[in-house]
Amino acid sequence: MRIKSIEARWIQIPIEESRQHVSDFGRLRTFDAAIVRVETEDGIVGWGEGKNAAGSAGQYAALVHLINKEVGPFLIGWNASQITAIWEALYNGSRRESAAAGGHVFPELARRGLSLAAISAIDIALWDIKGKVLGVPVWSLLGGRSADRLPAYASGGWANAEGIGDQLRSYIDSGGFKSVKMRVGAMDGAPHVSAKRVRAAREAIGPDVDLMVDAHGTYTVAQAKRFAAMVTDCDLAWFEEPITGDDVPGLAEFRHATHIPVAVGESECTRFDFRDIMVSRAADILQPDPAFCGGITEAMRIAAMASAFNLRLAPHLWAGAPAFFAGLHVVAAAPAGFIVEYSLGANPMIHDLSREKVFVKDGMISVPDAPGLGLDVDTDILTRFSKF
């Protein structure tokens, strides 16, 4: 299981104009990600994904260069089964031996951002390899799964007050979803505009479908409080990223001022960032992104901490196929995991990259049974849409 090669590519897949949407990220015309292929000397291939942008689009040249020119060459010859040792070596850098001997981290200065995105991509691919070598799905390596199908929520909701009801009902009809999420915040210009859209959404979908909102961290604490007060009678299942994740005290202040559960974490790296959120009592639902938080290894560490703090885990899975499949295994294996994000925006990075159709039926999504991630990558798509 020695690592023979590591190759990262910036994949950029265009989104057809009729399916593009506009949010605080602007108009999303492409879906971008760093897709990583790790191959062992035995010919086993694992797939991973790294992200450095929360939205669909982003610049990936630097991340791809980092993986191909620094991280990849460093790992050639390592035993691919030593996933934790590799994670810690990459996180601690030149002091990896001292850290291993000392039993605690001596991390590099550049231990966030692109570094964690690179670690995430490698980590996901190594879990894929290990499962394929042993002939078992990743969830089995993580301790087993809670169920063979998991609840999923429809993630989308950009329409105005006049159209949001029809948009969300179309999600419900498409997959039998029992939960839907819509976007609010800076894209609407003012809290009362978002509140009007939320009230229209609740009226349209009725009381029996869970409704979540996501502000992408664009409100101030005061604006988030105003918005929450305006929708207090809409029975929101959660309010995602009400303010920037950089302001943990502000998150805690907001959470203590509202009855709406707070969900955060898609922009956070490692268990250390999530520890601060938990200790500050700033959230109810944690949303690590496997392609950014540190991969499957770190997502499971975060999940264990969530369980200890009596919190729930709902990973951020607005992602490509490797990260999405990684998230399925994490939710299935983690006691705190309870629901899967399923993009209802255009997502060719899942639906075109995976040869097997990924779909939701009766509000549920199947957990893969095939070895590794259970992902059969369409390499023709990678070749066709490789930008760098």
C-alpha positions as a LaTeX table, in Angstrom:
\begin{tabular}{lrrr}
\hline
Residue & $x$ (\AA) & $y$ (\AA) & $z$ (\AA) \\
\hline
Met1 & 0.00 & 0.00 & 0.00 \\
Arg2 & 2.87 & 2.39 & $-0.64$ \\
Ile3 & 1.85 & 5.63 & $-2.29$ \\
Lys4 & 3.06 & 5.75 & $-5.88$ \\
Ser5 & 1.55 & 8.99 & $-7.17$ \\
Ile6 & $-0.63$ & 11.93 & $-6.17$ \\
Glu7 & $-2.24$ & 14.16 & $-8.76$ \\
Ala8 & $-4.57$ & 17.11 & $-8.18$ \\
Arg9 & $-6.58$ & 18.87 & $-10.87$ \\
Trp10 & $-8.64$ & 22.02 & $-10.89$ \\
Ile11 & $-11.93$ & 20.83 & $-12.33$ \\
Gln12 & $-14.27$ & 23.55 & $-13.58$ \\
Ile13 & $-17.64$ & 22.41 & $-14.95$ \\
Pro14 & $-19.92$ & 25.02 & $-16.54$ \\
Ile15 & $-23.48$ & 25.38 & $-15.26$ \\
Glu16 & $-26.07$ & 25.84 & $-17.97$ \\
Glu17 & $-27.54$ & 29.34 & $-17.90$ \\
Ser18 & $-31.09$ & 28.22 & $-17.14$ \\
Arg19 & $-29.88$ & 26.54 & $-13.93$ \\
Gln20 & $-27.59$ & 29.29 & $-12.64$ \\
His21 & $-28.59$ & 31.08 & $-9.47$ \\
Val22 & $-27.61$ & 34.38 & $-7.86$ \\
Ser23 & $-26.75$ & 34.77 & $-4.19$ \\
Asp24 & $-24.32$ & 36.81 & $-2.10$ \\
Phe25 & $-21.60$ & 34.88 & $-3.96$ \\
Gly26 & $-22.83$ & 36.48 & $-7.19$ \\
Arg27 & $-24.00$ & 34.54 & $-10.23$ \\
Leu28 & $-22.56$ & 31.03 & $-10.14$ \\
Arg29 & $-21.65$ & 30.06 & $-13.68$ \\
Thr30 & $-19.31$ & 27.15 & $-12.90$ \\
Phe31 & $-18.79$ & 24.48 & $-10.28$ \\
Asp32 & $-15.14$ & 24.26 & $-9.23$ \\
Ala33 & $-13.12$ & 21.92 & $-7.00$ \\
Ala34 & $-9.69$ & 20.39 & $-6.58$ \\
Ile35 & $-10.11$ & 16.68 & $-7.32$ \\
Val36 & $-7.24$ & 14.45 & $-6.18$ \\
Arg37 & $-6.21$ & 11.02 & $-7.42$ \\
Val38 & $-3.92$ & 8.94 & $-5.18$ \\
Glu39 & $-2.54$ & 5.65 & $-6.52$ \\
Thr40 & $-0.60$ & 2.99 & $-4.64$ \\
Glu41 & 2.19 & 0.81 & $-5.98$ \\
Asp42 & $-0.40$ & $-2.00$ & $-6.10$ \\
Gly43 & $-2.55$ & $-0.01$ & $-8.52$ \\
Ile44 & $-5.29$ & 0.91 & $-6.04$ \\
Val45 & $-6.74$ & 4.38 & $-6.73$ \\
Gly46 & $-8.38$ & 6.62 & $-4.16$ \\
Trp47 & $-10.28$ & 9.83 & $-4.87$ \\
Gly48 & $-10.32$ & 12.96 & $-2.72$ \\
Glu49 & $-11.41$ & 16.57 & $-2.87$ \\
Gly50 & $-10.14$ & 19.83 & $-1.42$ \\
Lys51 & $-12.04$ & 23.11 & $-1.21$ \\
Asn52 & $-11.03$ & 26.70 & $-0.64$ \\
Ala53 & $-14.34$ & 28.36 & $-1.47$ \\
Ala54 & $-17.66$ & 27.92 & 0.30 \\
Gly55 & $-19.66$ & 28.58 & $-2.83$ \\
Ser56 & $-19.69$ & 26.48 & $-5.97$ \\
Ala57 & $-17.09$ & 28.58 & $-7.78$ \\
Gly58 & $-13.57$ & 29.51 & $-6.70$ \\
Gln59 & $-9.92$ & 29.78 & $-7.61$ \\
Tyr60 & $-8.05$ & 26.49 & $-7.26$ \\
Ala61 & $-4.71$ & 27.00 & $-8.97$ \\
Ala62 & $-2.84$ & 27.59 & $-5.68$ \\
Leu63 & $-4.39$ & 24.57 & $-3.95$ \\
Val64 & $-3.64$ & 22.28 & $-6.90$ \\
His65 & $-0.05$ & 23.56 & $-7.02$ \\
Leu66 & 0.35 & 22.97 & $-3.27$ \\
Ile67 & $-0.81$ & 19.36 & $-3.57$ \\
Asn68 & 1.15 & 18.57 & $-6.73$ \\
Lys69 & 4.42 & 20.29 & $-5.85$ \\
Glu70 & 4.67 & 20.07 & $-2.05$ \\
Val71 & 2.27 & 17.66 & $-0.35$ \\
Gly72 & 2.27 & 15.00 & $-3.05$ \\
Pro73 & 6.05 & 14.60 & $-3.45$ \\
Phe74 & 6.45 & 14.50 & 0.34 \\
Leu75 & 4.08 & 11.52 & 0.63 \\
Ile76 & 5.49 & 9.32 & $-2.15$ \\
Gly77 & 6.56 & 6.02 & $-0.60$ \\
Trp78 & 4.44 & 6.40 & 2.56 \\
Asn79 & 2.18 & 3.52 & 3.57 \\
Ala80 & $-1.29$ & 4.66 & 2.52 \\
Ser81 & $-2.89$ & 2.75 & 5.40 \\
Gln82 & $-1.23$ & 5.01 & 7.99 \\
Ile83 & $-3.95$ & 7.62 & 7.68 \\
Thr84 & $-3.66$ & 9.22 & 11.12 \\
Ala85 & 0.14 & 9.34 & 10.96 \\
Ile86 & $-0.03$ & 11.01 & 7.56 \\
Trp87 & $-2.62$ & 13.53 & 8.79 \\
Glu88 & $-0.48$ & 14.48 & 11.77 \\
Ala89 & 2.70 & 14.64 & 9.68 \\
Leu90 & 1.11 & 17.07 & 7.25 \\
Tyr91 & $-0.37$ & 19.18 & 10.04 \\
Asn92 & 2.84 & 19.39 & 12.06 \\
Gly93 & 5.23 & 19.71 & 9.12 \\
Ser94 & 8.93 & 19.81 & 9.97 \\
Arg95 & 8.19 & 19.16 & 13.66 \\
Arg96 & 6.17 & 16.01 & 12.95 \\
Glu97 & 8.64 & 13.71 & 14.72 \\
Ser98 & 8.74 & 15.90 & 17.83 \\
Ala99 & 4.96 & 16.11 & 17.84 \\
Ala100 & 4.60 & 12.32 & 17.55 \\
Ala101 & 7.09 & 11.76 & 20.35 \\
Gly102 & 5.57 & 14.43 & 22.55 \\
Gly103 & 1.98 & 13.31 & 22.12 \\
His104 & 0.60 & 16.72 & 21.18 \\
Val105 & 0.51 & 18.98 & 18.15 \\
Phe106 & 3.41 & 21.22 & 17.12 \\
Pro107 & 1.63 & 22.62 & 14.06 \\
Glu108 & 3.06 & 24.61 & 11.22 \\
Leu109 & 2.26 & 28.31 & 11.12 \\
Ala110 & 0.30 & 27.81 & 7.87 \\
Arg111 & $-1.99$ & 25.26 & 9.47 \\
Arg112 & $-5.29$ & 26.57 & 8.15 \\
Gly113 & $-6.73$ & 27.49 & 4.77 \\
Leu114 & $-5.03$ & 25.85 & 1.81 \\
Ser115 & $-2.97$ & 23.56 & 4.04 \\
Leu116 & $-6.09$ & 22.02 & 5.57 \\
Ala117 & $-7.80$ & 21.82 & 2.18 \\
Ala118 & $-4.81$ & 19.82 & 0.90 \\
Ile119 & $-4.82$ & 17.57 & 3.96 \\
Ser120 & $-8.57$ & 17.06 & 3.52 \\
Ala121 & $-8.21$ & 15.96 & $-0.09$ \\
Ile122 & $-5.43$ & 13.49 & 0.69 \\
Asp123 & $-7.23$ & 12.13 & 3.74 \\
Ile124 & $-10.45$ & 11.38 & 1.84 \\
Ala125 & $-8.49$ & 9.58 & $-0.86$ \\
Leu126 & $-6.59$ & 7.48 & 1.69 \\
Trp127 & $-9.82$ & 6.31 & 3.33 \\
Asp128 & $-11.10$ & 5.41 & $-0.14$ \\
Ile129 & $-7.95$ & 3.35 & $-0.76$ \\
Lys130 & $-8.10$ & 1.59 & 2.59 \\
Gly131 & $-11.70$ & 0.55 & 2.06 \\
Lys132 & $-10.94$ & $-0.74$ & $-1.43$ \\
Val133 & $-7.93$ & $-2.75$ & $-0.22$ \\
Leu134 & $-9.95$ & $-4.35$ & 2.58 \\
Gly135 & $-13.06$ & $-4.74$ & 0.43 \\
Val136 & $-15.35$ & $-2.78$ & 2.78 \\
Pro137 & $-17.11$ & 0.61 & 2.68 \\
Val138 & $-15.56$ & 3.47 & 4.64 \\
Trp139 & $-18.43$ & 3.52 & 7.12 \\
Ser140 & $-17.43$ & $-0.01$ & 8.15 \\
Leu141 & $-13.89$ & 1.19 & 8.91 \\
Leu142 & $-15.37$ & 4.01 & 11.01 \\
Gly143 & $-17.24$ & 1.59 & 13.26 \\
Gly144 & $-20.37$ & 0.75 & 11.31 \\
Arg145 & $-23.43$ & 2.67 & 10.18 \\
Ser146 & $-26.62$ & 3.67 & 11.93 \\
Ala147 & $-28.83$ & 2.89 & 8.91 \\
Asp148 & $-28.61$ & 1.98 & 5.25 \\
Arg149 & $-30.54$ & 5.13 & 4.31 \\
Leu150 & $-30.22$ & 8.60 & 5.81 \\
Pro151 & $-32.59$ & 11.58 & 5.94 \\
Ala152 & $-31.66$ & 14.32 & 3.48 \\
Tyr153 & $-32.70$ & 17.93 & 3.21 \\
Ala154 & $-33.11$ & 19.91 & $-0.01$ \\
Ser155 & $-30.59$ & 22.75 & $-0.08$ \\
Gly156 & $-31.39$ & 25.72 & $-2.32$ \\
Gly157 & $-34.00$ & 28.46 & $-2.10$ \\
Trp158 & $-32.96$ & 31.69 & $-3.85$ \\
Ala159 & $-36.29$ & 32.81 & $-5.31$ \\
Asn160 & $-38.05$ & 36.02 & $-4.29$ \\
Ala161 & $-41.12$ & 36.17 & $-2.06$ \\
Glu162 & $-43.43$ & 35.57 & $-5.00$ \\
Gly163 & $-41.52$ & 32.52 & $-6.23$ \\
Ile164 & $-39.98$ & 30.91 & $-3.15$ \\
Gly165 & $-43.04$ & 28.79 & $-2.37$ \\
Asp166 & $-43.10$ & 27.21 & $-5.82$ \\
Gln167 & $-39.35$ & 26.67 & $-5.72$ \\
Leu168 & $-39.39$ & 24.86 & $-2.38$ \\
Arg169 & $-42.48$ & 22.83 & $-3.27$ \\
Ser170 & $-40.68$ & 21.68 & $-6.43$ \\
Tyr171 & $-37.89$ & 20.37 & $-4.18$ \\
Ile172 & $-40.37$ & 18.50 & $-2.01$ \\
Asp173 & $-42.06$ & 16.97 & $-5.04$ \\
Ser174 & $-38.75$ & 15.95 & $-6.64$ \\
Gly175 & $-37.50$ & 13.74 & $-3.83$ \\
Gly176 & $-40.14$ & 13.57 & $-1.14$ \\
Phe177 & $-38.06$ & 15.83 & 1.09 \\
Lys178 & $-39.30$ & 16.45 & 4.63 \\
Ser179 & $-36.79$ & 19.30 & 5.15 \\
Val180 & $-35.80$ & 22.22 & 2.92 \\
Lys181 & $-33.30$ & 25.07 & 3.23 \\
Met182 & $-33.41$ & 28.54 & 1.69 \\
Arg183 & $-30.92$ & 31.40 & 1.47 \\
Val184 & $-31.33$ & 34.73 & 3.28 \\
Gly185 & $-29.02$ & 37.57 & 4.29 \\
Ala186 & $-27.01$ & 40.02 & 2.19 \\
Met187 & $-28.49$ & 38.76 & $-1.07$ \\
Asp188 & $-31.78$ & 40.42 & $-0.04$ \\
Gly189 & $-30.30$ & 43.73 & 1.05 \\
Ala190 & $-32.27$ & 44.08 & 4.30 \\
Pro191 & $-33.54$ & 41.69 & 7.02 \\
His192 & $-37.19$ & 42.53 & 6.39 \\
Val193 & $-36.87$ & 41.39 & 2.76 \\
Ser194 & $-35.49$ & 38.02 & 3.87 \\
Ala195 & $-38.18$ & 37.75 & 6.51 \\
Lys196 & $-40.91$ & 38.33 & 3.90 \\
Arg197 & $-39.46$ & 35.51 & 1.79 \\
Val198 & $-39.31$ & 33.16 & 4.80 \\
Arg199 & $-42.92$ & 33.87 & 5.76 \\
Ala200 & $-43.97$ & 33.18 & 2.17 \\
Ala201 & $-42.00$ & 29.93 & 2.21 \\
Arg202 & $-43.58$ & 28.71 & 5.43 \\
Glu203 & $-47.06$ & 29.52 & 4.20 \\
Ala204 & $-46.41$ & 27.61 & 0.98 \\
Ile205 & $-44.91$ & 24.42 & 2.42 \\
Gly206 & $-47.12$ & 24.18 & 5.50 \\
Pro207 & $-46.22$ & 23.28 & 9.08 \\
Asp208 & $-45.11$ & 19.67 & 8.56 \\
Val209 & $-41.94$ & 20.31 & 6.52 \\
Asp210 & $-38.84$ & 21.49 & 8.37 \\
Leu211 & $-37.62$ & 24.86 & 7.10 \\
Met212 & $-33.99$ & 25.99 & 7.53 \\
Val213 & $-32.43$ & 29.32 & 6.53 \\
Asp214 & $-28.81$ & 30.13 & 5.64 \\
Ala215 & $-27.36$ & 33.67 & 5.73 \\
His216 & $-23.83$ & 32.62 & 4.69 \\
Gly217 & $-22.47$ & 34.65 & 7.61 \\
Thr218 & $-23.56$ & 37.96 & 6.05 \\
Tyr219 & $-25.52$ & 39.51 & 8.94 \\
Thr220 & $-24.14$ & 41.50 & 11.82 \\
Val221 & $-25.24$ & 40.31 & 15.26 \\
Ala222 & $-27.82$ & 43.11 & 15.40 \\
Gln223 & $-29.18$ & 42.30 & 11.94 \\
Ala224 & $-29.41$ & 38.60 & 12.78 \\
Lys225 & $-31.39$ & 39.43 & 15.91 \\
Arg226 & $-33.76$ & 41.67 & 13.93 \\
Phe227 & $-34.31$ & 38.99 & 11.31 \\
Ala228 & $-34.87$ & 36.28 & 13.92 \\
Ala229 & $-37.47$ & 38.42 & 15.67 \\
Met230 & $-39.33$ & 38.93 & 12.38 \\
Val231 & $-39.61$ & 35.17 & 11.72 \\
Thr232 & $-40.19$ & 34.02 & 15.29 \\
Asp233 & $-43.51$ & 32.43 & 14.34 \\
Cys234 & $-42.12$ & 30.49 & 11.33 \\
Asp235 & $-40.81$ & 27.53 & 13.38 \\
Leu236 & $-37.35$ & 27.41 & 11.77 \\
Ala237 & $-35.46$ & 24.14 & 12.21 \\
Trp238 & $-32.16$ & 26.02 & 12.17 \\
Phe239 & $-30.52$ & 29.32 & 11.27 \\
Glu240 & $-27.26$ & 28.59 & 9.45 \\
Glu241 & $-24.30$ & 30.97 & 9.63 \\
Pro242 & $-26.27$ & 33.95 & 10.93 \\
Ile243 & $-23.00$ & 35.92 & 11.27 \\
Thr244 & $-19.38$ & 35.36 & 10.31 \\
Gly245 & $-17.65$ & 32.41 & 11.92 \\
Asp246 & $-14.78$ & 34.75 & 12.80 \\
Asp247 & $-16.93$ & 36.17 & 15.60 \\
Val248 & $-17.51$ & 33.27 & 17.98 \\
Pro249 & $-18.54$ & 35.57 & 20.90 \\
Gly250 & $-21.04$ & 37.18 & 18.54 \\
Leu251 & $-22.40$ & 33.75 & 17.57 \\
Ala252 & $-22.82$ & 32.90 & 21.25 \\
Glu253 & $-24.56$ & 36.22 & 21.89 \\
Phe254 & $-26.98$ & 35.58 & 19.04 \\
Arg255 & $-27.68$ & 31.99 & 20.06 \\
His256 & $-28.54$ & 33.09 & 23.58 \\
Ala257 & $-30.90$ & 35.75 & 22.21 \\
Thr258 & $-33.07$ & 33.45 & 20.08 \\
His259 & $-34.98$ & 30.20 & 20.29 \\
Ile260 & $-33.93$ & 29.23 & 16.73 \\
Pro261 & $-31.22$ & 26.50 & 16.67 \\
Val262 & $-27.93$ & 27.80 & 15.26 \\
Ala263 & $-25.94$ & 25.80 & 12.69 \\
Val264 & $-22.33$ & 26.69 & 11.82 \\
Gly265 & $-19.03$ & 25.22 & 10.68 \\
Glu266 & $-18.66$ & 25.04 & 6.90 \\
Ser267 & $-15.82$ & 27.58 & 7.04 \\
Glu268 & $-14.04$ & 26.08 & 10.05 \\
Cys269 & $-10.89$ & 23.95 & 10.09 \\
Thr270 & $-10.04$ & 21.16 & 12.54 \\
Arg271 & $-11.35$ & 20.06 & 15.90 \\
Phe272 & $-9.64$ & 23.05 & 17.50 \\
Asp273 & $-11.89$ & 25.59 & 15.75 \\
Phe274 & $-14.96$ & 23.52 & 16.55 \\
Arg275 & $-13.83$ & 23.14 & 20.18 \\
Asp276 & $-13.99$ & 26.91 & 20.60 \\
Ile277 & $-17.51$ & 27.01 & 19.16 \\
Met278 & $-18.65$ & 24.23 & 21.50 \\
Val279 & $-17.05$ & 25.64 & 24.63 \\
Ser280 & $-18.56$ & 29.04 & 23.86 \\
Arg281 & $-22.02$ & 27.45 & 23.49 \\
Ala282 & $-22.31$ & 29.22 & 20.15 \\
Ala283 & $-24.11$ & 26.53 & 18.11 \\
Asp284 & $-26.59$ & 23.66 & 18.21 \\
Ile285 & $-25.66$ & 21.94 & 14.92 \\
Leu286 & $-22.09$ & 21.56 & 13.64 \\
Gln287 & $-21.41$ & 21.51 & 9.90 \\
Pro288 & $-17.83$ & 20.52 & 9.08 \\
Asp289 & $-17.03$ & 20.24 & 5.38 \\
Pro290 & $-14.98$ & 17.07 & 4.75 \\
Ala291 & $-13.10$ & 18.81 & 1.91 \\
Phe292 & $-11.98$ & 21.67 & 4.15 \\
Cys293 & $-12.17$ & 20.72 & 7.84 \\
Gly294 & $-9.46$ & 18.06 & 7.60 \\
Gly295 & $-11.08$ & 15.19 & 5.74 \\
Ile296 & $-12.88$ & 12.15 & 7.11 \\
Thr297 & $-10.35$ & 11.76 & 9.93 \\
Glu298 & $-10.98$ & 15.21 & 11.36 \\
Ala299 & $-14.72$ & 15.16 & 10.66 \\
Met300 & $-15.01$ & 12.06 & 12.86 \\
Arg301 & $-12.99$ & 13.75 & 15.62 \\
Ile302 & $-15.35$ & 16.73 & 15.43 \\
Ala303 & $-18.31$ & 14.35 & 15.48 \\
Ala304 & $-17.07$ & 12.70 & 18.66 \\
Met305 & $-16.73$ & 16.11 & 20.32 \\
Ala306 & $-20.23$ & 17.06 & 19.14 \\
Ser307 & $-21.60$ & 13.97 & 20.86 \\
Ala308 & $-19.78$ & 14.87 & 24.07 \\
Phe309 & $-21.38$ & 18.33 & 24.02 \\
Asn310 & $-24.83$ & 16.89 & 23.18 \\
Leu311 & $-24.80$ & 18.64 & 19.79 \\
Arg312 & $-25.77$ & 17.34 & 16.36 \\
Leu313 & $-23.74$ & 16.92 & 13.19 \\
Ala314 & $-24.94$ & 17.85 & 9.69 \\
Pro315 & $-21.87$ & 18.20 & 7.43 \\
His316 & $-21.69$ & 20.88 & 4.78 \\
Leu317 & $-21.97$ & 18.90 & 1.55 \\
Trp318 & $-22.35$ & 21.57 & $-1.13$ \\
Ala319 & $-19.42$ & 19.86 & $-2.79$ \\
Gly320 & $-18.11$ & 17.55 & $-5.46$ \\
Ala321 & $-18.64$ & 13.81 & $-5.48$ \\
Pro322 & $-15.63$ & 12.76 & $-3.32$ \\
Ala323 & $-16.53$ & 15.15 & $-0.49$ \\
Phe324 & $-20.24$ & 14.36 & $-0.76$ \\
Phe325 & $-19.64$ & 10.61 & $-0.56$ \\
Ala326 & $-17.22$ & 11.18 & 2.34 \\
Gly327 & $-19.97$ & 13.07 & 4.14 \\
Leu328 & $-22.41$ & 10.20 & 3.66 \\
His329 & $-20.02$ & 7.83 & 5.42 \\
Val330 & $-19.39$ & 10.29 & 8.25 \\
Val331 & $-23.09$ & 10.91 & 8.92 \\
Ala332 & $-23.79$ & 7.17 & 8.75 \\
Ala333 & $-21.02$ & 6.30 & 11.23 \\
Ala334 & $-21.13$ & 9.22 & 13.69 \\
Pro335 & $-23.63$ & 8.98 & 16.56 \\
Ala336 & $-24.21$ & 12.75 & 16.32 \\
Gly337 & $-24.88$ & 12.60 & 12.56 \\
Phe338 & $-28.54$ & 13.02 & 11.69 \\
Ile339 & $-29.11$ & 14.53 & 8.23 \\
Val340 & $-27.43$ & 14.95 & 4.82 \\
Glu341 & $-27.30$ & 18.14 & 2.75 \\
Tyr342 & $-28.48$ & 17.51 & $-0.82$ \\
Ser343 & $-27.95$ & 20.32 & $-3.31$ \\
Leu344 & $-30.96$ & 21.31 & $-5.38$ \\
Gly345 & $-28.91$ & 23.91 & $-7.19$ \\
Ala346 & $-27.09$ & 22.81 & $-10.32$ \\
Asn347 & $-24.30$ & 20.50 & $-9.15$ \\
Pro348 & $-22.53$ & 18.82 & $-12.06$ \\
Met349 & $-19.58$ & 18.07 & $-9.75$ \\
Ile350 & $-21.71$ & 15.35 & $-8.18$ \\
His351 & $-24.15$ & 14.32 & $-10.87$ \\
Asp352 & $-21.67$ & 14.29 & $-13.77$ \\
Leu353 & $-18.59$ & 13.12 & $-11.88$ \\
Ser354 & $-20.28$ & 10.07 & $-10.34$ \\
Arg355 & $-21.16$ & 7.31 & $-12.82$ \\
Glu356 & $-23.83$ & 6.06 & $-10.42$ \\
Lys357 & $-26.90$ & 8.27 & $-10.16$ \\
Val358 & $-27.10$ & 10.10 & $-6.82$ \\
Phe359 & $-30.71$ & 10.72 & $-5.84$ \\
Val360 & $-33.11$ & 11.10 & $-2.93$ \\
Lys361 & $-36.34$ & 9.10 & $-2.64$ \\
Asp362 & $-38.97$ & 9.66 & 0.04 \\
Gly363 & $-36.62$ & 12.15 & 1.66 \\
Met364 & $-33.91$ & 9.51 & 2.13 \\
Ile365 & $-30.55$ & 8.83 & 0.49 \\
Ser366 & $-28.79$ & 5.46 & 0.38 \\
Val367 & $-25.44$ & 4.95 & 2.08 \\
Pro368 & $-22.97$ & 3.30 & $-0.34$ \\
Asp369 & $-22.20$ & $-0.40$ & 0.21 \\
Ala370 & $-19.32$ & $-0.68$ & $-2.27$ \\
Pro371 & $-15.71$ & $-0.74$ & $-1.01$ \\
Gly372 & $-14.11$ & 2.59 & $-0.12$ \\
Leu373 & $-16.22$ & 5.66 & $-0.76$ \\
Gly374 & $-18.38$ & 3.69 & $-3.16$ \\
Leu375 & $-17.71$ & 6.33 & $-5.80$ \\
Asp376 & $-17.17$ & 5.36 & $-9.43$ \\
Val377 & $-15.54$ & 8.47 & $-10.94$ \\
Asp378 & $-16.16$ & 9.33 & $-14.57$ \\
Thr379 & $-12.58$ & 10.07 & $-15.61$ \\
Asp380 & $-13.75$ & 11.36 & $-18.99$ \\
Ile381 & $-15.42$ & 14.24 & $-17.16$ \\
Leu382 & $-12.16$ & 14.99 & $-15.33$ \\
Thr383 & $-10.27$ & 15.09 & $-18.60$ \\
Arg384 & $-12.88$ & 17.17 & $-20.35$ \\
Phe385 & $-13.21$ & 19.84 & $-17.64$ \\
Ser386 & $-9.67$ & 19.94 & $-16.25$ \\
Lys387 & $-8.67$ & 23.61 & $-16.10$ \\
Phe388 & $-5.27$ & 23.22 & $-14.47$ \\
\hline
\end{tabular}
